[in-house]
Amino acid sequence: MALDQPKEGIAYFQIHYKEKDPEIALYVLLRLIEQEQRWDLWISTYDQAVKERGIKPREALGRSRSEVQEKLIGRTTARDTH
């Protein structure tokens, strides 16, 4: 996936990934983003799926979102202290 162009990469995935259950497709997409450690993109993709597309993620994905948010906060805090 072309995460150097996140909008295009995500759009490509959504068009070409064939999964009937949108929650499973979201899970797979988030795993791909996670491999690249693009936490800001992970959060925005999750939030957009929930708010704009009405996807209801499994409980484990909700917990993952909290963990990713903590990584972002930790990264920001570490950067601010240097």
A tleap script that builds the chain and sets N, CA, C and O, in Angstrom:
source leaprc.protein.ff14SB
mol = sequence {
  NMET ALA LEU ASP GLN PRO LYS GLU GLY ILE
  ALA TYR PHE GLN ILE HIE TYR LYS GLU LYS
  ASP PRO GLU ILE ALA LEU TYR VAL LEU LEU
  ARG LEU ILE GLU GLN GLU GLN ARG TRP ASP
  LEU TRP ILE SER THR TYR ASP GLN ALA VAL
  LYS GLU ARG GLY ILE LYS PRO ARG GLU ALA
  LEU GLY ARG SER ARG SER GLU VAL GLN GLU
  LYS LEU ILE GLY ARG THR THR ALA ARG ASP
  THR CHIE
}
set mol.1.N position { 0.848 -1.171 0.000 }
set mol.1.CA position { 0.000 0.000 0.000 }
set mol.1.C position { 0.888 1.228 0.000 }
set mol.1.O position { 1.921 1.245 0.670 }
set mol.2.N position { 0.507 2.241 -0.733 }
set mol.2.CA position { 1.304 3.457 -0.877 }
set mol.2.C position { 1.000 4.414 0.268 }
set mol.2.O position { 0.180 5.322 0.126 }
set mol.3.N position { 1.665 4.206 1.405 }
set mol.3.CA position { 1.391 5.064 2.547 }
set mol.3.C position { 2.125 6.394 2.473 }
set mol.3.O position { 1.912 7.272 3.309 }
set mol.4.N position { 2.988 6.545 1.475 }
set mol.4.CA position { 3.561 7.865 1.259 }
set mol.4.C position { 2.502 8.782 0.641 }
set mol.4.O position { 2.658 10.003 0.636 }
set mol.5.N position { 1.442 8.196 0.128 }
set mol.5.CA position { 0.272 8.916 -0.383 }
set mol.5.C position { -0.959 8.282 0.278 }
set mol.5.O position { -1.692 7.528 -0.363 }
set mol.6.N position { -1.183 8.591 1.565 }
set mol.6.CA position { -2.185 7.852 2.323 }
set mol.6.C position { -3.599 7.898 1.756 }
set mol.6.O position { -4.283 6.875 1.753 }
set mol.7.N position { -4.048 9.028 1.286 }
set mol.7.CA position { -5.413 9.096 0.753 }
set mol.7.C position { -5.575 8.173 -0.449 }
set mol.7.O position { -6.571 7.459 -0.561 }
set mol.8.N position { -4.599 8.191 -1.341 }
set mol.8.CA position { -4.660 7.357 -2.529 }
set mol.8.C position { -4.540 5.874 -2.164 }
set mol.8.O position { -5.244 5.032 -2.721 }
set mol.9.N position { -3.645 5.566 -1.226 }
set mol.9.CA position { -3.455 4.181 -0.804 }
set mol.9.C position { -4.700 3.605 -0.151 }
set mol.9.O position { -5.083 2.468 -0.427 }
set mol.10.N position { -5.330 4.388 0.712 }
set mol.10.CA position { -6.545 3.931 1.382 }
set mol.10.C position { -7.686 3.802 0.382 }
set mol.10.O position { -8.445 2.834 0.435 }
set mol.11.N position { -7.816 4.753 -0.519 }
set mol.11.CA position { -8.866 4.679 -1.545 }
set mol.11.C position { -8.674 3.432 -2.414 }
set mol.11.O position { -9.640 2.739 -2.735 }
set mol.12.N position { -7.437 3.153 -2.788 }
set mol.12.CA position { -7.147 1.963 -3.585 }
set mol.12.C position { -7.561 0.703 -2.829 }
set mol.12.O position { -8.200 -0.189 -3.388 }
set mol.13.N position { -7.190 0.642 -1.557 }
set mol.13.CA position { -7.547 -0.510 -0.735 }
set mol.13.C position { -9.064 -0.679 -0.683 }
set mol.13.O position { -9.572 -1.782 -0.880 }
set mol.14.N position { -9.778 0.397 -0.421 }
set mol.14.CA position { -11.227 0.314 -0.268 }
set mol.14.C position { -11.915 -0.125 -1.563 }
set mol.14.O position { -12.950 -0.790 -1.520 }
set mol.15.N position { -11.356 0.239 -2.693 }
set mol.15.CA position { -11.939 -0.158 -3.981 }
set mol.15.C position { -11.636 -1.626 -4.291 }
set mol.15.O position { -12.511 -2.357 -4.753 }
set mol.16.N position { -10.408 -2.050 -4.038 }
set mol.16.CA position { -9.960 -3.347 -4.519 }
set mol.16.C position { -10.010 -4.483 -3.503 }
set mol.16.O position { -9.983 -5.651 -3.890 }
set mol.17.N position { -10.082 -4.169 -2.229 }
set mol.17.CA position { -10.136 -5.241 -1.236 }
set mol.17.C position { -11.562 -5.741 -1.157 }
set mol.17.O position { -12.477 -4.986 -0.829 }
set mol.18.N position { -11.747 -7.003 -1.457 }
set mol.18.CA position { -13.089 -7.593 -1.527 }
set mol.18.C position { -13.422 -8.320 -0.229 }
set mol.18.O position { -13.015 -9.462 -0.015 }
set mol.19.N position { -14.155 -7.648 0.611 }
set mol.19.CA position { -14.617 -8.217 1.870 }
set mol.19.C position { -16.030 -7.723 2.096 }
set mol.19.O position { -16.287 -6.521 2.045 }
set mol.20.N position { -16.937 -8.635 2.343 }
set mol.20.CA position { -18.333 -8.262 2.508 }
set mol.20.C position { -18.580 -7.510 3.811 }
set mol.20.O position { -19.450 -6.641 3.873 }
set mol.21.N position { -17.829 -7.836 4.839 }
set mol.21.CA position { -18.004 -7.202 6.136 }
set mol.21.C position { -17.065 -5.987 6.236 }
set mol.21.O position { -15.848 -6.159 6.290 }
set mol.22.N position { -17.613 -4.771 6.259 }
set mol.22.CA position { -16.758 -3.584 6.297 }
set mol.22.C position { -15.896 -3.492 7.560 }
set mol.22.O position { -14.837 -2.865 7.537 }
set mol.23.N position { -16.334 -4.104 8.650 }
set mol.23.CA position { -15.540 -4.077 9.875 }
set mol.23.C position { -14.272 -4.910 9.699 }
set mol.23.O position { -13.209 -4.537 10.196 }
set mol.24.N position { -14.380 -6.020 9.004 }
set mol.24.CA position { -13.195 -6.845 8.748 }
set mol.24.C position { -12.242 -6.119 7.802 }
set mol.24.O position { -11.027 -6.153 7.998 }
set mol.25.N position { -12.780 -5.470 6.789 }
set mol.25.CA position { -11.938 -4.690 5.872 }
set mol.25.C position { -11.215 -3.586 6.634 }
set mol.25.O position { -10.038 -3.330 6.381 }
set mol.26.N position { -11.906 -2.930 7.564 }
set mol.26.CA position { -11.265 -1.892 8.384 }
set mol.26.C position { -10.136 -2.503 9.205 }
set mol.26.O position { -9.050 -1.930 9.289 }
set mol.27.N position { -10.384 -3.648 9.802 }
set mol.27.CA position { -9.365 -4.328 10.600 }
set mol.27.C position { -8.116 -4.605 9.755 }
set mol.27.O position { -6.998 -4.333 10.192 }
set mol.28.N position { -8.305 -5.138 8.565 }
set mol.28.CA position { -7.181 -5.456 7.679 }
set mol.28.C position { -6.432 -4.176 7.298 }
set mol.28.O position { -5.202 -4.143 7.333 }
set mol.29.N position { -7.161 -3.136 6.938 }
set mol.29.CA position { -6.533 -1.865 6.573 }
set mol.29.C position { -5.731 -1.300 7.738 }
set mol.29.O position { -4.608 -0.833 7.547 }
set mol.30.N position { -6.290 -1.337 8.932 }
set mol.30.CA position { -5.567 -0.820 10.095 }
set mol.30.C position { -4.317 -1.627 10.389 }
set mol.30.O position { -3.310 -1.072 10.828 }
set mol.31.N position { -4.369 -2.929 10.154 }
set mol.31.CA position { -3.171 -3.759 10.343 }
set mol.31.C position { -2.066 -3.364 9.352 }
set mol.31.O position { -0.888 -3.338 9.708 }
set mol.32.N position { -2.450 -3.062 8.129 }
set mol.32.CA position { -1.461 -2.615 7.143 }
set mol.32.C position { -0.835 -1.292 7.571 }
set mol.32.O position { 0.378 -1.109 7.465 }
set mol.33.N position { -1.652 -0.387 8.045 }
set mol.33.CA position { -1.153 0.909 8.509 }
set mol.33.C position { -0.258 0.716 9.727 }
set mol.33.O position { 0.770 1.379 9.867 }
set mol.34.N position { -0.658 -0.194 10.602 }
set mol.34.CA position { 0.121 -0.483 11.810 }
set mol.34.C position { 1.518 -0.993 11.465 }
set mol.34.O position { 2.484 -0.653 12.147 }
set mol.35.N position { 1.634 -1.799 10.420 }
set mol.35.CA position { 2.943 -2.318 10.015 }
set mol.35.C position { 3.910 -1.191 9.674 }
set mol.35.O position { 5.121 -1.326 9.851 }
set mol.36.N position { 3.377 -0.097 9.193 }
set mol.36.CA position { 4.206 1.059 8.836 }
set mol.36.C position { 4.381 2.028 10.010 }
set mol.36.O position { 5.092 3.027 9.902 }
set mol.37.N position { 3.728 1.719 11.125 }
set mol.37.CA position { 3.776 2.549 12.337 }
set mol.37.C position { 3.352 3.992 12.059 }
set mol.37.O position { 3.942 4.943 12.571 }
set mol.38.N position { 2.333 4.122 11.248 }
set mol.38.CA position { 1.765 5.438 10.938 }
set mol.38.C position { 0.582 5.682 11.864 }
set mol.38.O position { -0.571 5.615 11.439 }
set mol.39.N position { 0.870 5.964 13.119 }
set mol.39.CA position { -0.159 6.019 14.156 }
set mol.39.C position { -1.177 7.134 13.915 }
set mol.39.O position { -2.365 6.955 14.180 }
set mol.40.N position { -0.723 8.268 13.420 }
set mol.40.CA position { -1.658 9.361 13.123 }
set mol.40.C position { -2.641 8.948 12.028 }
set mol.40.O position { -3.828 9.267 12.100 }
set mol.41.N position { -2.148 8.246 11.025 }
set mol.41.CA position { -3.001 7.744 9.948 }
set mol.41.C position { -3.936 6.649 10.469 }
set mol.41.O position { -5.088 6.564 10.043 }
set mol.42.N position { -3.451 5.820 11.379 }
set mol.42.CA position { -4.270 4.769 11.982 }
set mol.42.C position { -5.486 5.392 12.674 }
set mol.42.O position { -6.622 4.975 12.451 }
set mol.43.N position { -5.229 6.392 13.511 }
set mol.43.CA position { -6.316 7.055 14.253 }
set mol.43.C position { -7.300 7.717 13.303 }
set mol.43.O position { -8.510 7.555 13.459 }
set mol.44.N position { -6.803 8.460 12.322 }
set mol.44.CA position { -7.716 9.170 11.414 }
set mol.44.C position { -8.535 8.187 10.568 }
set mol.44.O position { -9.708 8.438 10.290 }
set mol.45.N position { -7.927 7.079 10.161 }
set mol.45.CA position { -8.649 6.072 9.381 }
set mol.45.C position { -9.739 5.413 10.232 }
set mol.45.O position { -10.865 5.231 9.770 }
set mol.46.N position { -9.405 5.065 11.449 }
set mol.46.CA position { -10.377 4.466 12.368 }
set mol.46.C position { -11.542 5.428 12.600 }
set mol.46.O position { -12.707 5.059 12.451 }
set mol.47.N position { -11.207 6.674 12.968 }
set mol.47.CA position { -12.248 7.655 13.284 }
set mol.47.C position { -13.148 7.932 12.084 }
set mol.47.O position { -14.365 8.052 12.232 }
set mol.48.N position { -12.558 8.033 10.908 }
set mol.48.CA position { -13.352 8.278 9.700 }
set mol.48.C position { -14.291 7.107 9.423 }
set mol.48.O position { -15.443 7.312 9.039 }
set mol.49.N position { -13.811 5.899 9.612 }
set mol.49.CA position { -14.642 4.716 9.373 }
set mol.49.C position { -15.836 4.695 10.319 }
set mol.49.O position { -16.943 4.331 9.922 }
set mol.50.N position { -15.612 5.082 11.559 }
set mol.50.CA position { -16.687 5.071 12.548 }
set mol.50.C position { -17.667 6.218 12.305 }
set mol.50.O position { -18.880 6.009 12.273 }
set mol.51.N position { -17.140 7.415 12.137 }
set mol.51.CA position { -17.995 8.598 12.036 }
set mol.51.C position { -18.661 8.756 10.677 }
set mol.51.O position { -19.859 9.026 10.598 }
set mol.52.N position { -17.894 8.588 9.614 }
set mol.52.CA position { -18.422 8.876 8.275 }
set mol.52.C position { -19.020 7.655 7.587 }
set mol.52.O position { -19.958 7.782 6.801 }
set mol.53.N position { -18.486 6.485 7.877 }
set mol.53.CA position { -18.969 5.283 7.185 }
set mol.53.C position { -19.861 4.427 8.067 }
set mol.53.O position { -20.442 3.449 7.599 }
set mol.54.N position { -19.975 4.789 9.348 }
set mol.54.CA position { -20.875 4.084 10.243 }
set mol.54.C position { -20.456 2.670 10.598 }
set mol.54.O position { -21.292 1.854 10.988 }
set mol.55.N position { -19.176 2.373 10.468 }
set mol.55.CA position { -18.687 1.032 10.811 }
set mol.55.C position { -18.645 0.906 12.333 }
set mol.55.O position { -18.216 1.823 13.034 }
set mol.56.N position { -19.091 -0.224 12.820 }
set mol.56.CA position { -19.083 -0.504 14.251 }
set mol.56.C position { -17.964 -1.513 14.537 }
set mol.56.O position { -18.151 -2.719 14.377 }
set mol.57.N position { -16.795 -1.004 14.962 }
set mol.57.CA position { -15.654 -1.893 15.174 }
set mol.57.C position { -15.852 -2.824 16.372 }
set mol.57.O position { -16.569 -2.504 17.319 }
set mol.58.N position { -15.205 -3.971 16.302 }
set mol.58.CA position { -15.207 -4.905 17.431 }
set mol.58.C position { -14.534 -4.242 18.631 }
set mol.58.O position { -13.756 -3.298 18.489 }
set mol.59.N position { -14.846 -4.750 19.789 }
set mol.59.CA position { -14.333 -4.195 21.039 }
set mol.59.C position { -12.801 -4.120 21.051 }
set mol.59.O position { -12.227 -3.144 21.534 }
set mol.60.N position { -12.158 -5.138 20.527 }
set mol.60.CA position { -10.689 -5.175 20.514 }
set mol.60.C position { -10.113 -4.017 19.699 }
set mol.60.O position { -9.057 -3.487 20.045 }
set mol.61.N position { -10.786 -3.620 18.630 }
set mol.61.CA position { -10.300 -2.483 17.841 }
set mol.61.C position { -10.440 -1.183 18.620 }
set mol.61.O position { -9.596 -0.294 18.509 }
set mol.62.N position { -11.498 -1.072 19.403 }
set mol.62.CA position { -11.657 0.106 20.266 }
set mol.62.C position { -10.520 0.204 21.275 }
set mol.62.O position { -9.994 1.287 21.532 }
set mol.63.N position { -10.147 -0.938 21.842 }
set mol.63.CA position { -9.007 -0.944 22.774 }
set mol.63.C position { -7.712 -0.599 22.042 }
set mol.63.O position { -6.864 0.123 22.564 }
set mol.64.N position { -7.573 -1.126 20.827 }
set mol.64.CA position { -6.381 -0.808 20.029 }
set mol.64.C position { -6.298 0.689 19.752 }
set mol.64.O position { -5.214 1.272 19.769 }
set mol.65.N position { -7.448 1.306 19.497 }
set mol.65.CA position { -7.450 2.744 19.253 }
set mol.65.C position { -6.899 3.491 20.462 }
set mol.65.O position { -6.113 4.427 20.317 }
set mol.66.N position { -7.315 3.074 21.650 }
set mol.66.CA position { -6.800 3.703 22.875 }
set mol.66.C position { -5.291 3.531 22.990 }
set mol.66.O position { -4.583 4.464 23.368 }
set mol.67.N position { -4.797 2.334 22.662 }
set mol.67.CA position { -3.358 2.072 22.722 }
set mol.67.C position { -2.591 2.917 21.712 }
set mol.67.O position { -1.523 3.448 22.018 }
set mol.68.N position { -3.135 3.035 20.523 }
set mol.68.CA position { -2.482 3.844 19.485 }
set mol.68.C position { -2.473 5.317 19.912 }
set mol.68.O position { -1.481 6.020 19.718 }
set mol.69.N position { -3.574 5.770 20.486 }
set mol.69.CA position { -3.640 7.157 20.969 }
set mol.69.C position { -2.556 7.396 22.023 }
set mol.69.O position { -1.927 8.454 22.039 }
set mol.70.N position { -2.341 6.419 22.898 }
set mol.70.CA position { -1.283 6.536 23.905 }
set mol.70.C position { 0.096 6.627 23.248 }
set mol.70.O position { 0.955 7.379 23.708 }
set mol.71.N position { 0.308 5.864 22.177 }
set mol.71.CA position { 1.587 5.935 21.465 }
set mol.71.C position { 1.796 7.333 20.897 }
set mol.71.O position { 2.896 7.881 20.953 }
set mol.72.N position { 0.733 7.897 20.354 }
set mol.72.CA position { 0.837 9.249 19.797 }
set mol.72.C position { 1.134 10.259 20.895 }
set mol.72.O position { 1.969 11.146 20.718 }
set mol.73.N position { 0.459 10.127 22.020 }
set mol.73.CA position { 0.686 11.050 23.134 }
set mol.73.C position { 2.106 10.898 23.649 }
set mol.73.O position { 2.779 11.893 23.918 }
set mol.74.N position { 2.568 9.660 23.788 }
set mol.74.CA position { 3.933 9.415 24.252 }
set mol.74.C position { 4.974 9.961 23.305 }
set mol.74.O position { 5.996 10.499 23.732 }
set mol.75.N position { 4.714 9.822 22.016 }
set mol.75.CA position { 5.659 10.319 21.006 }
set mol.75.C position { 5.711 11.842 21.056 }
set mol.75.O position { 6.787 12.434 20.968 }
set mol.76.N position { 4.554 12.471 21.196 }
set mol.76.CA position { 4.497 13.929 21.267 }
set mol.76.C position { 5.182 14.432 22.528 }
set mol.76.O position { 5.937 15.403 22.485 }
set mol.77.N position { 4.919 13.771 23.652 }
set mol.77.CA position { 5.530 14.179 24.920 }
set mol.77.C position { 7.038 14.024 24.860 }
set mol.77.O position { 7.761 14.914 25.308 }
set mol.78.N position { 7.530 12.921 24.318 }
set mol.78.CA position { 8.972 12.694 24.211 }
set mol.78.C position { 9.622 13.749 23.324 }
set mol.78.O position { 10.724 14.216 23.612 }
set mol.79.N position { 8.948 14.117 22.259 }
set mol.79.CA position { 9.472 15.131 21.347 }
set mol.79.C position { 9.514 16.499 22.023 }
set mol.79.O position { 10.454 17.267 21.818 }
set mol.80.N position { 8.499 16.802 22.826 }
set mol.80.CA position { 8.410 18.110 23.494 }
set mol.80.C position { 9.442 18.276 24.598 }
set mol.80.O position { 9.815 19.403 24.924 }
set mol.81.N position { 9.918 17.164 25.189 }
set mol.81.CA position { 10.867 17.266 26.276 }
set mol.81.C position { 12.305 17.414 25.801 }
set mol.81.O position { 13.200 17.673 26.605 }
set mol.82.N position { 12.530 17.254 24.518 }
set mol.82.CA position { 13.906 17.386 23.977 }
set mol.82.C position { 14.143 18.739 23.408 }
set mol.82.O position { 15.236 19.019 22.915 }
savepdb mol mol.pdb
quit
